[in-house]
Amino acid sequence: MKVIRIKGEEDVDSVKKTARDVLLKGGLVVYPTDTVYGLGCDPLNVEAVRRVFLVKKRSFNKPLPVLIDSVETAKRIAYFTPLAQRLAKEFWPGPLTLILKNKAEIPSIVTAGTGKIGIRIPNHRVALALIGACNGMLIGTSANISGRQPPLSAMDAIRQLGSGIDLVVDCGRAPIGIPSTCIDLTVSPPRLIRGGAIPLSLIRKIVVNLYHE
């Protein structure tokens, strides 16, 4: 396991190069986001995704979220609805995960065969650098053993996941410290899957306004 500590902007460029090598070879990376620390790999690499499930001791019937770098990437891997467009414009980059119907590019192991995918753009320069290093997409599950507390620091993640990871990017404490709010837009009306950093009242206001336009 290699640990890289981010101290300045020059470190971000360096870690991006290192992370690209690790990710494109099927490695697992612990990295900071705006919410909590994440465990990432290339979502198109089935064996790497399988490793994520095993390291987290997560059931294979639970889908994994994907962090992306742009709305254009979102439209490449998911059916992006008008409501998704409106919510993304309001809250991305930021702590809102949208669940949408996925396109065929995403392996079924990521979606657990549900036909749905959770996506978001994080508001964190290091996370975005790593996503860019992995062709605009990165598995974005929290870097914890399934069922345990999401880690707020790199050391929290290391203590939980141990030697199962290949690279750790340490950028200090996660700024928000609360997981993203998660909304399922594949049903009508949309359904709250997980409360989080964005209050449901703010999301509901946008949903109601859109339906009444």
N, C-alpha and C positions, 0 to 999 in steps of 0.2 A: 504494500500500500504506500502510495506517495502522497504527501500532504504539501500543498502550496498555500502560503498565506498572502493575501492581497493587501498591499500597503499603499499603492499608488496606481495611477493610470497606466504606467508602463508595465505593471504586473498583469493587468488585464489582457494586454496583447500577448504576453508570454503564456499565460494560462490558457488562452484560446488555442494557441498552437499545440500545447501539450494535450489539452482536452480533445482536440480534433483527432490526434493520433490514437488516443485511448478509445474514444467513442466509435471511430470507424473500424476499429479492430474488434469490436464487440465487448468492450470494457464497460464497467459501471463507475459512475462518478457521483459523489456527494457534492452538492453545490448550494449556495445561498439563493433564496428568492426573497421577494418582498414580504412573504407571509411566514413561512418556516423553511427549514432546510429540506431540499429535495434529493431524491435518488433517481438518477437519469441514465438512459442508454438510448441508442438509436432505435426508434419505434418500428423501423422497417426490418430490423435484425431480430428474427424470431428467437434465436438461441440466446441473444442478449436479454430480450424481454423475459424469457423463461428464467434466466438467472435472477432477475429482479424479484420475481415471485418467490423463488427459493430463498434468497437472502432475507427477504422481509417475512418469510413464513406466511405468505398471503395465499388465500384460496384462489385457485385458477378460475373460479367462477365469478370473481370480482374484477370488473374492468379497471384499467389503469388510465389516468388522465394524461394528456399530452400538452406540453407548453409549446407555443408557436411564436414566430417572430413578426407576423403580420396578418391582416385580414385576408390578403391574397393567399397566404398559406392555408388559412382556415377554409377558404372556399375550395382549395385543392383537395382537402381531405374530408370535408363535411358539407352537407347541404345547408347553406347559410341562408336563413329565412329573413324576411324584413324585420321581425322582432329581434333576431340575433344581431342584425346590422345596427339597430337602434341602441340596444344594450351595449354592444361593443363600442360604439361611438361615445357613449356616455362614461363607460367604466374601464375601458382598456386603453393603455396598459394599466392593470390593477387587479385586485383580488376578487374577481368574479369568474367562475367557471361555468361555461355554457355547455349543456349536453344537447347534442344534435345528432341527426342520422348521419352515419359515416359513409364515406365512399370506399370503393373497393381497394384503394391504395393501401389502406391500413390493415395489417394482418389481424385475423380474427382473435388471436391470442390477446391482443391489446384490448379489444372490446368485449372479451369473454363471450363472443358469439351473439351479443345483444343487438348488433346493428346500430349501436349508439356510441358516441365518443364525447368525452368531456375535454374541452379545450379552453385555453386562456393565454393572454399575453401578459407576462409578469412585468411589474414596474421595478426592475432591478438591472443595473448595467452589466453585472457579472453574469447573471442568469441569461440575459439576452445575448451576451458574447458567446456563451456556450451553446445556446440554441443555434446561433449563426454558424458555429463550428460544426454543427450536426445537420446541415442542410435545412435549417429553419424549423426543425421539430425535435423535441426531446421529451422522453418520458418524464412526467412531472409528479410522481407519487412522493409522499413524504418519506424522509429517510429514517424510518423507524420500523421496529418489529410490529407486524400487524396487531392492532388493538392497543398498543402502547402510546404514550404521549408523543405527538410530533416534536422533533428536535428544533430548538431555537438557536443552536450553535453547532459548529462542526464537531466539537468534542462530544456533545450529546449524541450526535449521529454515530460517531466512532464507537462510543460505549455500547450502543445498541447493535450495530451491524458488524463491528469487528473486522476481521480479515476478509470478509466476503466482497469488499469493494476494492477497486483498482486505483482510484484517484479521489482525493478530498481537497476541495477548494474552500479555504477558510477565509471568510470575510467579516468576521465578528458576528455579533448577535443579529438575528433576523429582525428587520425594522418593525414590522407589524406584530409578529408573534402570535397571530391567529390564522388558522387556515382560511382559504377562500370560501366565499359563499358559493353554493352550487345549485344551479337551477336547471331543471329538465324542460327544454323547449320542444320536445317531441310529442308532448301531450297538450291538450287545450282544456282548461287554462293551464299555463305553465305550473310546474310543481317544484316546491322547495325540497331539495334532497339533503342539503346540509346548511345550517346557519353558519355565518362566518363574519368576515371583516366588513362586509357591506350590509347595512341594515335592510331587511326585507321591505320595509316601508318605502325606501327609495326605488327599489326595483318595481314594486307594485304600482307606484305612481306612473312610471314609464309604460308599463304593460297596459294599464287602464287607459291612459291617454291614447295609446296606439289603437286600441280596440274601438275608441270612440271617435277617431278621426274620419 
